[in-house]
């Protein structure tokens, strides 16, 4: 089951990235921010369980930045 969780989290982040690079999704859009936040949280939790501290740091920061973007989105502030 671990590999399924890892692939799911990775796909969520990659979908957002690919669509933003193709100009189909703005990096400040709700969809992009949710894909990144959920994907990073999934991968961060999995890394924590596996004691992969480098990935915990990476995905933890990724999650915090995406959640900050969501906060700004719902408060109608521009993400800088």
mmCIF file of the N, C-alpha and C atoms, coordinates in Angstrom:
data_MODEL
# 
_entry.id   MODEL 
# 
loop_
_atom_site.group_PDB 
_atom_site.id 
_atom_site.type_symbol 
_atom_site.label_atom_id 
_atom_site.label_alt_id 
_atom_site.label_comp_id 
_atom_site.label_asym_id 
_atom_site.label_entity_id 
_atom_site.label_seq_id 
_atom_site.pdbx_PDB_ins_code 
_atom_site.Cartn_x 
_atom_site.Cartn_y 
_atom_site.Cartn_z 
_atom_site.occupancy 
_atom_site.B_iso_or_equiv 
_atom_site.pdbx_formal_charge 
_atom_site.auth_seq_id 
_atom_site.auth_comp_id 
_atom_site.auth_asym_id 
_atom_site.auth_atom_id 
_atom_site.pdbx_PDB_model_num 
ATOM 1   N N  . UNK A 1 1  ? 0.818  -1.200 0.000   1.00 0.00 ? 1  UNK A N  1 
ATOM 2   C CA . UNK A 1 1  ? 0.000  0.000  0.000   1.00 0.00 ? 1  UNK A CA 1 
ATOM 3   C C  . UNK A 1 1  ? 0.857  1.258  0.000   1.00 0.00 ? 1  UNK A C  1 
ATOM 4   N N  . UNK A 1 2  ? 2.068  1.220  0.558   1.00 0.00 ? 2  UNK A N  1 
ATOM 5   C CA . UNK A 1 2  ? 2.934  2.381  0.620   1.00 0.00 ? 2  UNK A CA 1 
ATOM 6   C C  . UNK A 1 2  ? 3.234  2.974  -0.741  1.00 0.00 ? 2  UNK A C  1 
ATOM 7   N N  . UNK A 1 3  ? 3.494  2.119  -1.712  1.00 0.00 ? 3  UNK A N  1 
ATOM 8   C CA . UNK A 1 3  ? 3.825  2.606  -3.051  1.00 0.00 ? 3  UNK A CA 1 
ATOM 9   C C  . UNK A 1 3  ? 2.629  3.297  -3.688  1.00 0.00 ? 3  UNK A C  1 
ATOM 10  N N  . UNK A 1 4  ? 1.427  2.809  -3.428  1.00 0.00 ? 4  UNK A N  1 
ATOM 11  C CA . UNK A 1 4  ? 0.217  3.428  -3.976  1.00 0.00 ? 4  UNK A CA 1 
ATOM 12  C C  . UNK A 1 4  ? 0.055  4.837  -3.418  1.00 0.00 ? 4  UNK A C  1 
ATOM 13  N N  . UNK A 1 5  ? 0.274  4.992  -2.131  1.00 0.00 ? 5  UNK A N  1 
ATOM 14  C CA . UNK A 1 5  ? 0.170  6.299  -1.479  1.00 0.00 ? 5  UNK A CA 1 
ATOM 15  C C  . UNK A 1 5  ? 1.219  7.250  -2.053  1.00 0.00 ? 5  UNK A C  1 
ATOM 16  N N  . UNK A 1 6  ? 2.442  6.764  -2.224  1.00 0.00 ? 6  UNK A N  1 
ATOM 17  C CA . UNK A 1 6  ? 3.517  7.596  -2.764  1.00 0.00 ? 6  UNK A CA 1 
ATOM 18  C C  . UNK A 1 6  ? 3.223  8.033  -4.197  1.00 0.00 ? 6  UNK A C  1 
ATOM 19  N N  . UNK A 1 7  ? 2.734  7.117  -5.009  1.00 0.00 ? 7  UNK A N  1 
ATOM 20  C CA . UNK A 1 7  ? 2.414  7.447  -6.397  1.00 0.00 ? 7  UNK A CA 1 
ATOM 21  C C  . UNK A 1 7  ? 1.256  8.442  -6.445  1.00 0.00 ? 7  UNK A C  1 
ATOM 22  N N  . UNK A 1 8  ? 0.247  8.255  -5.612  1.00 0.00 ? 8  UNK A N  1 
ATOM 23  C CA . UNK A 1 8  ? -0.887 9.177  -5.571  1.00 0.00 ? 8  UNK A CA 1 
ATOM 24  C C  . UNK A 1 8  ? -0.425 10.585 -5.200  1.00 0.00 ? 8  UNK A C  1 
ATOM 25  N N  . UNK A 1 9  ? 0.345  10.705 -4.133  1.00 0.00 ? 9  UNK A N  1 
ATOM 26  C CA . UNK A 1 9  ? 0.849  12.014 -3.722  1.00 0.00 ? 9  UNK A CA 1 
ATOM 27  C C  . UNK A 1 9  ? 1.688  12.663 -4.808  1.00 0.00 ? 9  UNK A C  1 
ATOM 28  N N  . UNK A 1 10 ? 2.553  11.882 -5.423  1.00 0.00 ? 10 UNK A N  1 
ATOM 29  C CA . UNK A 1 10 ? 3.407  12.398 -6.499  1.00 0.00 ? 10 UNK A CA 1 
ATOM 30  C C  . UNK A 1 10 ? 2.585  12.852 -7.696  1.00 0.00 ? 10 UNK A C  1 
ATOM 31  N N  . UNK A 1 11 ? 1.590  12.053 -8.073  1.00 0.00 ? 11 UNK A N  1 
ATOM 32  C CA . UNK A 1 11 ? 0.749  12.415 -9.216  1.00 0.00 ? 11 UNK A CA 1 
ATOM 33  C C  . UNK A 1 11 ? -0.012 13.708 -8.977  1.00 0.00 ? 11 UNK A C  1 
ATOM 34  N N  . UNK A 1 12 ? -0.492 13.910 -7.764  1.00 0.00 ? 12 UNK A N  1 
ATOM 35  C CA . UNK A 1 12 ? -1.209 15.150 -7.467  1.00 0.00 ? 12 UNK A CA 1 
ATOM 36  C C  . UNK A 1 12 ? -0.311 16.361 -7.698  1.00 0.00 ? 12 UNK A C  1 
ATOM 37  N N  . UNK A 1 13 ? 0.899  16.303 -7.176  1.00 0.00 ? 13 UNK A N  1 
ATOM 38  C CA . UNK A 1 13 ? 1.836  17.416 -7.357  1.00 0.00 ? 13 UNK A CA 1 
ATOM 39  C C  . UNK A 1 13 ? 2.216  17.571 -8.828  1.00 0.00 ? 13 UNK A C  1 
ATOM 40  N N  . UNK A 1 14 ? 2.498  16.462 -9.497  1.00 0.00 ? 14 UNK A N  1 
ATOM 41  C CA . UNK A 1 14 ? 2.918  16.524 -10.898 1.00 0.00 ? 14 UNK A CA 1 
ATOM 42  C C  . UNK A 1 14 ? 1.810  17.016 -11.823 1.00 0.00 ? 14 UNK A C  1 
ATOM 43  N N  . UNK A 1 15 ? 0.576  16.650 -11.545 1.00 0.00 ? 15 UNK A N  1 
ATOM 44  C CA . UNK A 1 15 ? -0.549 17.138 -12.360 1.00 0.00 ? 15 UNK A CA 1 
ATOM 45  C C  . UNK A 1 15 ? -0.612 18.660 -12.293 1.00 0.00 ? 15 UNK A C  1 
ATOM 46  N N  . UNK A 1 16 ? -0.520 19.194 -11.079 1.00 0.00 ? 16 UNK A N  1 
ATOM 47  C CA . UNK A 1 16 ? -0.524 20.648 -10.927 1.00 0.00 ? 16 UNK A CA 1 
ATOM 48  C C  . UNK A 1 16 ? 0.633  21.301 -11.665 1.00 0.00 ? 16 UNK A C  1 
ATOM 49  N N  . UNK A 1 17 ? 1.818  20.724 -11.527 1.00 0.00 ? 17 UNK A N  1 
ATOM 50  C CA . UNK A 1 17 ? 3.012  21.278 -12.174 1.00 0.00 ? 17 UNK A CA 1 
ATOM 51  C C  . UNK A 1 17 ? 2.884  21.254 -13.695 1.00 0.00 ? 17 UNK A C  1 
ATOM 52  N N  . UNK A 1 18 ? 2.508  20.115 -14.249 1.00 0.00 ? 18 UNK A N  1 
ATOM 53  C CA . UNK A 1 18 ? 2.397  19.983 -15.706 1.00 0.00 ? 18 UNK A CA 1 
ATOM 54  C C  . UNK A 1 18 ? 1.365  20.958 -16.258 1.00 0.00 ? 18 UNK A C  1 
ATOM 55  N N  . UNK A 1 19 ? 0.195  21.029 -15.637 1.00 0.00 ? 19 UNK A N  1 
ATOM 56  C CA . UNK A 1 19 ? -0.846 21.924 -16.135 1.00 0.00 ? 19 UNK A CA 1 
ATOM 57  C C  . UNK A 1 19 ? -0.455 23.390 -15.991 1.00 0.00 ? 19 UNK A C  1 
ATOM 58  N N  . UNK A 1 20 ? 0.301  23.725 -14.959 1.00 0.00 ? 20 UNK A N  1 
ATOM 59  C CA . UNK A 1 20 ? 0.761  25.115 -14.835 1.00 0.00 ? 20 UNK A CA 1 
ATOM 60  C C  . UNK A 1 20 ? 1.785  25.435 -15.925 1.00 0.00 ? 20 UNK A C  1 
ATOM 61  N N  . UNK A 1 21 ? 2.662  24.501 -16.240 1.00 0.00 ? 21 UNK A N  1 
ATOM 62  C CA . UNK A 1 21 ? 3.659  24.719 -17.285 1.00 0.00 ? 21 UNK A CA 1 
ATOM 63  C C  . UNK A 1 21 ? 3.031  24.802 -18.673 1.00 0.00 ? 21 UNK A C  1 
ATOM 64  N N  . UNK A 1 22 ? 1.907  24.116 -18.857 1.00 0.00 ? 22 UNK A N  1 
ATOM 65  C CA . UNK A 1 22 ? 1.194  24.170 -20.136 1.00 0.00 ? 22 UNK A CA 1 
ATOM 66  C C  . UNK A 1 22 ? 0.280  25.386 -20.239 1.00 0.00 ? 22 UNK A C  1 
ATOM 67  N N  . UNK A 1 23 ? 0.225  26.189 -19.176 1.00 0.00 ? 23 UNK A N  1 
ATOM 68  C CA . UNK A 1 23 ? -0.613 27.381 -19.168 1.00 0.00 ? 23 UNK A CA 1 
ATOM 69  C C  . UNK A 1 23 ? -2.083 27.093 -18.932 1.00 0.00 ? 23 UNK A C  1 
ATOM 70  N N  . UNK A 1 24 ? -2.398 25.903 -18.467 1.00 0.00 ? 24 UNK A N  1 
ATOM 71  C CA . UNK A 1 24 ? -3.788 25.503 -18.238 1.00 0.00 ? 24 UNK A CA 1 
ATOM 72  C C  . UNK A 1 24 ? -4.246 25.767 -16.801 1.00 0.00 ? 24 UNK A C  1 
ATOM 73  N N  . UNK A 1 25 ? -3.301 26.062 -15.919 1.00 0.00 ? 25 UNK A N  1 
ATOM 74  C CA . UNK A 1 25 ? -3.618 26.222 -14.501 1.00 0.00 ? 25 UNK A CA 1 
ATOM 75  C C  . UNK A 1 25 ? -2.712 27.306 -13.931 1.00 0.00 ? 25 UNK A C  1 
ATOM 76  N N  . UNK A 1 26 ? -3.318 28.319 -13.327 1.00 0.00 ? 26 UNK A N  1 
ATOM 77  C CA . UNK A 1 26 ? -2.524 29.368 -12.683 1.00 0.00 ? 26 UNK A CA 1 
ATOM 78  C C  . UNK A 1 26 ? -2.010 28.855 -11.347 1.00 0.00 ? 26 UNK A C  1 
ATOM 79  N N  . UNK A 1 27 ? -0.823 29.287 -10.981 1.00 0.00 ? 27 UNK A N  1 
ATOM 80  C CA . UNK A 1 27 ? -0.235 28.831 -9.716  1.00 0.00 ? 27 UNK A CA 1 
ATOM 81  C C  . UNK A 1 27 ? -0.950 29.415 -8.505  1.00 0.00 ? 27 UNK A C  1 
ATOM 82  N N  . UNK A 1 28 ? -1.825 30.375 -8.725  1.00 0.00 ? 28 UNK A N  1 
ATOM 83  C CA . UNK A 1 28 ? -2.618 30.937 -7.628  1.00 0.00 ? 28 UNK A CA 1 
ATOM 84  C C  . UNK A 1 28 ? -4.050 30.404 -7.621  1.00 0.00 ? 28 UNK A C  1 
ATOM 85  N N  . UNK A 1 29 ? -4.347 29.453 -8.508  1.00 0.00 ? 29 UNK A N  1 
ATOM 86  C CA . UNK A 1 29 ? -5.709 28.911 -8.577  1.00 0.00 ? 29 UNK A CA 1 
ATOM 87  C C  . UNK A 1 29 ? -5.959 27.918 -7.442  1.00 0.00 ? 29 UNK A C  1 
ATOM 88  N N  . UNK A 1 30 ? -7.210 27.781 -7.090  1.00 0.00 ? 30 UNK A N  1 
ATOM 89  C CA . UNK A 1 30 ? -7.593 26.854 -6.025  1.00 0.00 ? 30 UNK A CA 1 
ATOM 90  C C  . UNK A 1 30 ? -7.179 25.428 -6.372  1.00 0.00 ? 30 UNK A C  1 
ATOM 91  N N  . UNK A 1 31 ? -7.391 25.019 -7.606  1.00 0.00 ? 31 UNK A N  1 
ATOM 92  C CA . UNK A 1 31 ? -7.036 23.655 -8.022  1.00 0.00 ? 31 UNK A CA 1 
ATOM 93  C C  . UNK A 1 31 ? -5.551 23.382 -7.839  1.00 0.00 ? 31 UNK A C  1 
ATOM 94  N N  . UNK A 1 32 ? -4.718 24.302 -8.298  1.00 0.00 ? 32 UNK A N  1 
ATOM 95  C CA . UNK A 1 32 ? -3.265 24.137 -8.193  1.00 0.00 ? 32 UNK A CA 1 
ATOM 96  C C  . UNK A 1 32 ? -2.835 24.046 -6.734  1.00 0.00 ? 32 UNK A C  1 
ATOM 97  N N  . UNK A 1 33 ? -3.344 24.949 -5.918  1.00 0.00 ? 33 UNK A N  1 
ATOM 98  C CA . UNK A 1 33 ? -2.961 24.975 -4.505  1.00 0.00 ? 33 UNK A CA 1 
ATOM 99  C C  . UNK A 1 33 ? -3.423 23.718 -3.779  1.00 0.00 ? 33 UNK A C  1 
ATOM 100 N N  . UNK A 1 34 ? -4.629 23.245 -4.076  1.00 0.00 ? 34 UNK A N  1 
ATOM 101 C CA . UNK A 1 34 ? -5.125 22.017 -3.443  1.00 0.00 ? 34 UNK A CA 1 
ATOM 102 C C  . UNK A 1 34 ? -4.317 20.798 -3.877  1.00 0.00 ? 34 UNK A C  1 
ATOM 103 N N  . UNK A 1 35 ? -4.011 20.704 -5.167  1.00 0.00 ? 35 UNK A N  1 
ATOM 104 C CA . UNK A 1 35 ? -3.198 19.582 -5.649  1.00 0.00 ? 35 UNK A CA 1 
ATOM 105 C C  . UNK A 1 35 ? -1.855 19.542 -4.927  1.00 0.00 ? 35 UNK A C  1 
ATOM 106 N N  . UNK A 1 36 ? -1.224 20.700 -4.782  1.00 0.00 ? 36 UNK A N  1 
ATOM 107 C CA . UNK A 1 36 ? 0.074  20.767 -4.117  1.00 0.00 ? 36 UNK A CA 1 
ATOM 108 C C  . UNK A 1 36 ? -0.033 20.480 -2.629  1.00 0.00 ? 36 UNK A C  1 
ATOM 109 N N  . UNK A 1 37 ? -1.012 21.076 -1.967  1.00 0.00 ? 37 UNK A N  1 
ATOM 110 C CA . UNK A 1 37 ? -1.146 20.883 -0.515  1.00 0.00 ? 37 UNK A CA 1 
ATOM 111 C C  . UNK A 1 37 ? -1.457 19.427 -0.181  1.00 0.00 ? 37 UNK A C  1 
ATOM 112 N N  . UNK A 1 38 ? -2.418 18.844 -0.873  1.00 0.00 ? 38 UNK A N  1 
ATOM 113 C CA . UNK A 1 38 ? -2.811 17.463 -0.580  1.00 0.00 ? 38 UNK A CA 1 
ATOM 114 C C  . UNK A 1 38 ? -1.687 16.494 -0.950  1.00 0.00 ? 38 UNK A C  1 
ATOM 115 N N  . UNK A 1 39 ? -1.094 16.686 -2.118  1.00 0.00 ? 39 UNK A N  1 
ATOM 116 C CA . UNK A 1 39 ? 0.006  15.814 -2.536  1.00 0.00 ? 39 UNK A CA 1 
ATOM 117 C C  . UNK A 1 39 ? 1.183  15.876 -1.580  1.00 0.00 ? 39 UNK A C  1 
ATOM 118 N N  . UNK A 1 40 ? 1.563  17.086 -1.180  1.00 0.00 ? 40 UNK A N  1 
ATOM 119 C CA . UNK A 1 40 ? 2.700  17.245 -0.271  1.00 0.00 ? 40 UNK A CA 1 
ATOM 120 C C  . UNK A 1 40 ? 2.392  16.690 1.115   1.00 0.00 ? 40 UNK A C  1 
ATOM 121 N N  . UNK A 1 41 ? 1.163  16.875 1.587   1.00 0.00 ? 41 UNK A N  1 
ATOM 122 C CA . UNK A 1 41 ? 0.791  16.311 2.891   1.00 0.00 ? 41 UNK A CA 1 
ATOM 123 C C  . UNK A 1 41 ? 0.859  14.786 2.866   1.00 0.00 ? 41 UNK A C  1 
ATOM 124 N N  . UNK A 1 42 ? 0.342  14.191 1.804   1.00 0.00 ? 42 UNK A N  1 
ATOM 125 C CA . UNK A 1 42 ? 0.395  12.728 1.671   1.00 0.00 ? 42 UNK A CA 1 
ATOM 126 C C  . UNK A 1 42 ? 1.841  12.245 1.691   1.00 0.00 ? 42 UNK A C  1 
ATOM 127 N N  . UNK A 1 43 ? 2.685  12.877 0.875   1.00 0.00 ? 43 UNK A N  1 
ATOM 128 C CA . UNK A 1 43 ? 4.084  12.457 0.805   1.00 0.00 ? 43 UNK A CA 1 
ATOM 129 C C  . UNK A 1 43 ? 4.833  12.757 2.099   1.00 0.00 ? 43 UNK A C  1 
ATOM 130 N N  . UNK A 1 44 ? 4.504  13.872 2.737   1.00 0.00 ? 44 UNK A N  1 
ATOM 131 C CA . UNK A 1 44 ? 5.155  14.220 3.999   1.00 0.00 ? 44 UNK A CA 1 
ATOM 132 C C  . UNK A 1 44 ? 4.827  13.249 5.109   1.00 0.00 ? 44 UNK A C  1 
ATOM 133 N N  . UNK A 1 45 ? 3.570  12.857 5.204   1.00 0.00 ? 45 UNK A N  1 
ATOM 134 C CA . UNK A 1 45 ? 3.161  11.882 6.224   1.00 0.00 ? 45 UNK A CA 1 
ATOM 135 C C  . UNK A 1 45 ? 3.824  10.537 5.958   1.00 0.00 ? 45 UNK A C  1 
ATOM 136 N N  . UNK A 1 46 ? 3.837  10.129 4.691   1.00 0.00 ? 46 UNK A N  1 
ATOM 137 C CA . UNK A 1 46 ? 4.479  8.863  4.337   1.00 0.00 ? 46 UNK A CA 1 
ATOM 138 C C  . UNK A 1 46 ? 5.977  8.901  4.661   1.00 0.00 ? 46 UNK A C  1 
ATOM 139 N N  . UNK A 1 47 ? 6.621  10.021 4.381   1.00 0.00 ? 47 UNK A N  1 
ATOM 140 C CA . UNK A 1 47 ? 8.050  10.158 4.685   1.00 0.00 ? 47 UNK A CA 1 
ATOM 141 C C  . UNK A 1 47 ? 8.293  10.133 6.191   1.00 0.00 ? 47 UNK A C  1 
ATOM 142 N N  . UNK A 1 48 ? 7.411  10.756 6.949   1.00 0.00 ? 48 UNK A N  1 
ATOM 143 C CA . UNK A 1 48 ? 7.544  10.760 8.406   1.00 0.00 ? 48 UNK A CA 1 
ATOM 144 C C  . UNK A 1 48 ? 7.439  9.338  8.952   1.00 0.00 ? 48 UNK A C  1 
ATOM 145 N N  . UNK A 1 49 ? 6.456  8.602  8.469   1.00 0.00 ? 49 UNK A N  1 
ATOM 146 C CA . UNK A 1 49 ? 6.283  7.211  8.903   1.00 0.00 ? 49 UNK A CA 1 
ATOM 147 C C  . UNK A 1 49 ? 7.528  6.391  8.564   1.00 0.00 ? 49 UNK A C  1 
ATOM 148 N N  . UNK A 1 50 ? 8.113  6.664  7.398   1.00 0.00 ? 50 UNK A N  1 
ATOM 149 C CA . UNK A 1 50 ? 9.307  5.943  6.965   1.00 0.00 ? 50 UNK A CA 1 
ATOM 150 C C  . UNK A 1 50 ? 10.609 6.525  7.503   1.00 0.00 ? 50 UNK A C  1 
ATOM 151 N N  . UNK A 1 51 ? 10.511 7.549  8.334   1.00 0.00 ? 51 UNK A N  1 
ATOM 152 C CA . UNK A 1 51 ? 11.683 8.215  8.935   1.00 0.00 ? 51 UNK A CA 1 
ATOM 153 C C  . UNK A 1 51 ? 12.672 8.697  7.875   1.00 0.00 ? 51 UNK A C  1 
ATOM 154 N N  . UNK A 1 52 ? 12.127 9.247  6.803   1.00 0.00 ? 52 UNK A N  1 
ATOM 155 C CA . UNK A 1 52 ? 12.943 9.812  5.727   1.00 0.00 ? 52 UNK A CA 1 
ATOM 156 C C  . UNK A 1 52 ? 12.963 11.327 5.923   1.00 0.00 ? 52 UNK A C  1 
ATOM 157 N N  . UNK A 1 53 ? 13.862 11.772 6.799   1.00 0.00 ? 53 UNK A N  1 
ATOM 158 C CA . UNK A 1 53 ? 13.818 13.137 7.311   1.00 0.00 ? 53 UNK A CA 1 
ATOM 159 C C  . UNK A 1 53 ? 14.051 14.202 6.243   1.00 0.00 ? 53 UNK A C  1 
ATOM 160 N N  . UNK A 1 54 ? 14.852 13.916 5.259   1.00 0.00 ? 54 UNK A N  1 
ATOM 161 C CA . UNK A 1 54 ? 15.051 14.879 4.176   1.00 0.00 ? 54 UNK A CA 1 
ATOM 162 C C  . UNK A 1 54 ? 13.754 15.150 3.428   1.00 0.00 ? 54 UNK A C  1 
ATOM 163 N N  . UNK A 1 55 ? 13.002 14.093 3.174   1.00 0.00 ? 55 UNK A N  1 
ATOM 164 C CA . UNK A 1 55 ? 11.722 14.244 2.489   1.00 0.00 ? 55 UNK A CA 1 
ATOM 165 C C  . UNK A 1 55 ? 10.659 14.841 3.404   1.00 0.00 ? 55 UNK A C  1 
ATOM 166 N N  . UNK A 1 56 ? 10.756 14.586 4.699   1.00 0.00 ? 56 UNK A N  1 
ATOM 167 C CA . UNK A 1 56 ? 9.846  15.235 5.654   1.00 0.00 ? 56 UNK A CA 1 
ATOM 168 C C  . UNK A 1 56 ? 10.048 16.749 5.566   1.00 0.00 ? 56 UNK A C  1 
ATOM 169 N N  . UNK A 1 57 ? 11.296 17.184 5.540   1.00 0.00 ? 57 UNK A N  1 
ATOM 170 C CA . UNK A 1 57 ? 11.599 18.611 5.420   1.00 0.00 ? 57 UNK A CA 1 
ATOM 171 C C  . UNK A 1 57 ? 11.060 19.172 4.106   1.00 0.00 ? 57 UNK A C  1 
ATOM 172 N N  . UNK A 1 58 ? 11.376 18.511 3.003   1.00 0.00 ? 58 UNK A N  1 
ATOM 173 C CA . UNK A 1 58 ? 10.937 18.972 1.689   1.00 0.00 ? 58 UNK A CA 1 
ATOM 174 C C  . UNK A 1 58 ? 9.419  19.077 1.606   1.00 0.00 ? 58 UNK A C  1 
ATOM 175 N N  . UNK A 1 59 ? 8.738  18.005 1.933   1.00 0.00 ? 59 UNK A N  1 
ATOM 176 C CA . UNK A 1 59 ? 7.281  17.977 1.803   1.00 0.00 ? 59 UNK A CA 1 
ATOM 177 C C  . UNK A 1 59 ? 6.598  18.828 2.869   1.00 0.00 ? 59 UNK A C  1 
ATOM 178 N N  . UNK A 1 60 ? 7.240  18.945 4.042   1.00 0.00 ? 60 UNK A N  1 
ATOM 179 C CA . UNK A 1 60 ? 6.695  19.816 5.081   1.00 0.00 ? 60 UNK A CA 1 
ATOM 180 C C  . UNK A 1 60 ? 6.685  21.266 4.631   1.00 0.00 ? 60 UNK A C  1 
ATOM 181 N N  . UNK A 1 61 ? 7.806  21.721 4.081   1.00 0.00 ? 61 UNK A N  1 
ATOM 182 C CA . UNK A 1 61 ? 7.880  23.097 3.580   1.00 0.00 ? 61 UNK A CA 1 
ATOM 183 C C  . UNK A 1 61 ? 6.925  23.277 2.405   1.00 0.00 ? 61 UNK A C  1 
ATOM 184 N N  . UNK A 1 62 ? 6.878  22.294 1.512   1.00 0.00 ? 62 UNK A N  1 
ATOM 185 C CA . UNK A 1 62 ? 5.978  22.350 0.355   1.00 0.00 ? 62 UNK A CA 1 
ATOM 186 C C  . UNK A 1 62 ? 4.527  22.499 0.829   1.00 0.00 ? 62 UNK A C  1 
ATOM 187 N N  . UNK A 1 63 ? 4.152  21.735 1.841   1.00 0.00 ? 63 UNK A N  1 
ATOM 188 C CA . UNK A 1 63 ? 2.798  21.800 2.398   1.00 0.00 ? 63 UNK A CA 1 
ATOM 189 C C  . UNK A 1 63 ? 2.513  23.168 2.995   1.00 0.00 ? 63 UNK A C  1 
ATOM 190 N N  . UNK A 1 64 ? 3.459  23.678 3.775   1.00 0.00 ? 64 UNK A N  1 
ATOM 191 C CA . UNK A 1 64 ? 3.267  24.976 4.426   1.00 0.00 ? 64 UNK A CA 1 
ATOM 192 C C  . UNK A 1 64 ? 3.087  26.080 3.389   1.00 0.00 ? 64 UNK A C  1 
ATOM 193 N N  . UNK A 1 65 ? 3.902  26.066 2.352   1.00 0.00 ? 65 UNK A N  1 
ATOM 194 C CA . UNK A 1 65 ? 3.796  27.085 1.306   1.00 0.00 ? 65 UNK A CA 1 
ATOM 195 C C  . UNK A 1 65 ? 2.450  26.974 0.582   1.00 0.00 ? 65 UNK A C  1 
ATOM 196 N N  . UNK A 1 66 ? 2.026  25.754 0.261   1.00 0.00 ? 66 UNK A N  1 
ATOM 197 C CA . UNK A 1 66 ? 0.742  25.558 -0.423  1.00 0.00 ? 66 UNK A CA 1 
ATOM 198 C C  . UNK A 1 66 ? -0.422 25.968 0.475   1.00 0.00 ? 66 UNK A C  1 
ATOM 199 N N  . UNK A 1 67 ? -0.354 25.637 1.750   1.00 0.00 ? 67 UNK A N  1 
ATOM 200 C CA . UNK A 1 67 ? -1.419 26.016 2.685   1.00 0.00 ? 67 UNK A CA 1 
ATOM 201 C C  . UNK A 1 67 ? -1.449 27.531 2.864   1.00 0.00 ? 67 UNK A C  1 
ATOM 202 N N  . UNK A 1 68 ? -0.291 28.166 2.876   1.00 0.00 ? 68 UNK A N  1 
ATOM 203 C CA . UNK A 1 68 ? -0.233 29.633 2.931   1.00 0.00 ? 68 UNK A CA 1 
ATOM 204 C C  . UNK A 1 68 ? -0.901 30.229 1.691   1.00 0.00 ? 68 UNK A C  1 
ATOM 205 N N  . UNK A 1 69 ? -0.646 29.625 0.533   1.00 0.00 ? 69 UNK A N  1 
ATOM 206 C CA . UNK A 1 69 ? -1.306 30.059 -0.692  1.00 0.00 ? 69 UNK A CA 1 
ATOM 207 C C  . UNK A 1 69 ? -2.816 29.900 -0.608  1.00 0.00 ? 69 UNK A C  1 
ATOM 208 N N  . UNK A 1 70 ? -3.276 28.801 -0.015  1.00 0.00 ? 70 UNK A N  1 
ATOM 209 C CA . UNK A 1 70 ? -4.716 28.596 0.176   1.00 0.00 ? 70 UNK A CA 1 
ATOM 210 C C  . UNK A 1 70 ? -5.298 29.644 1.117   1.00 0.00 ? 70 UNK A C  1 
ATOM 211 N N  . UNK A 1 71 ? -4.567 29.950 2.180   1.00 0.00 ? 71 UNK A N  1 
ATOM 212 C CA . UNK A 1 71 ? -5.005 30.993 3.114   1.00 0.00 ? 71 UNK A CA 1 
ATOM 213 C C  . UNK A 1 71 ? -5.176 32.312 2.365   1.00 0.00 ? 71 UNK A C  1 
ATOM 214 N N  . UNK A 1 72 ? -4.174 32.671 1.562   1.00 0.00 ? 72 UNK A N  1 
ATOM 215 C CA . UNK A 1 72 ? -4.261 33.907 0.784   1.00 0.00 ? 72 UNK A CA 1 
ATOM 216 C C  . UNK A 1 72 ? -5.402 33.851 -0.224  1.00 0.00 ? 72 UNK A C  1 
ATOM 217 N N  . UNK A 1 73 ? -5.598 32.698 -0.840  1.00 0.00 ? 73 UNK A N  1 
ATOM 218 C CA . UNK A 1 73 ? -6.676 32.545 -1.816  1.00 0.00 ? 73 UNK A CA 1 
ATOM 219 C C  . UNK A 1 73 ? -8.027 32.829 -1.168  1.00 0.00 ? 73 UNK A C  1 
ATOM 220 N N  . UNK A 1 74 ? -8.260 32.256 -0.009  1.00 0.00 ? 74 UNK A N  1 
ATOM 221 C CA . UNK A 1 74 ? -9.551 32.425 0.648   1.00 0.00 ? 74 UNK A CA 1 
ATOM 222 C C  . UNK A 1 74 ? -9.705 33.785 1.316   1.00 0.00 ? 74 UNK A C  1 
ATOM 223 N N  . UNK A 1 75 ? -8.606 34.488 1.491   1.00 0.00 ? 75 UNK A N  1 
ATOM 224 C CA . UNK A 1 75 ? -8.663 35.845 2.023   1.00 0.00 ? 75 UNK A CA 1 
ATOM 225 C C  . UNK A 1 75 ? -8.471 36.875 0.918   1.00 0.00 ? 75 UNK A C  1 
ATOM 226 N N  . UNK A 1 76 ? -8.504 36.412 -0.319  1.00 0.00 ? 76 UNK A N  1 
ATOM 227 C CA . UNK A 1 76 ? -8.417 37.244 -1.520  1.00 0.00 ? 76 UNK A CA 1 
ATOM 228 C C  . UNK A 1 76 ? -7.194 38.140 -1.543  1.00 0.00 ? 76 UNK A C  1 
ATOM 229 N N  . UNK A 1 77 ? -6.083 37.599 -1.061  1.00 0.00 ? 77 UNK A N  1 
ATOM 230 C CA . UNK A 1 77 ? -4.811 38.301 -1.148  1.00 0.00 ? 77 UNK A CA 1 
ATOM 231 C C  . UNK A 1 77 ? -4.019 37.663 -2.278  1.00 0.00 ? 77 UNK A C  1 
ATOM 232 N N  . UNK A 1 78 ? -3.224 38.453 -2.934  1.00 0.00 ? 78 UNK A N  1 
ATOM 233 C CA . UNK A 1 78 ? -2.367 37.931 -3.991  1.00 0.00 ? 78 UNK A CA 1 
ATOM 234 C C  . UNK A 1 78 ? -1.175 37.211 -3.382  1.00 0.00 ? 78 UNK A C  1 
ATOM 235 N N  . UNK A 1 79 ? -0.831 36.057 -3.936  1.00 0.00 ? 79 UNK A N  1 
ATOM 236 C CA . UNK A 1 79 ? 0.369  35.337 -3.523  1.00 0.00 ? 79 UNK A CA 1 
ATOM 237 C C  . UNK A 1 79 ? 1.548  36.010 -4.211  1.00 0.00 ? 79 UNK A C  1 
ATOM 238 N N  . UNK A 1 80 ? 2.555  36.365 -3.424  1.00 0.00 ? 80 UNK A N  1 
ATOM 239 C CA . UNK A 1 80 ? 3.720  37.057 -4.000  1.00 0.00 ? 80 UNK A CA 1 
ATOM 240 C C  . UNK A 1 80 ? 4.766  36.073 -4.413  1.00 0.00 ? 80 UNK A C  1 
# 
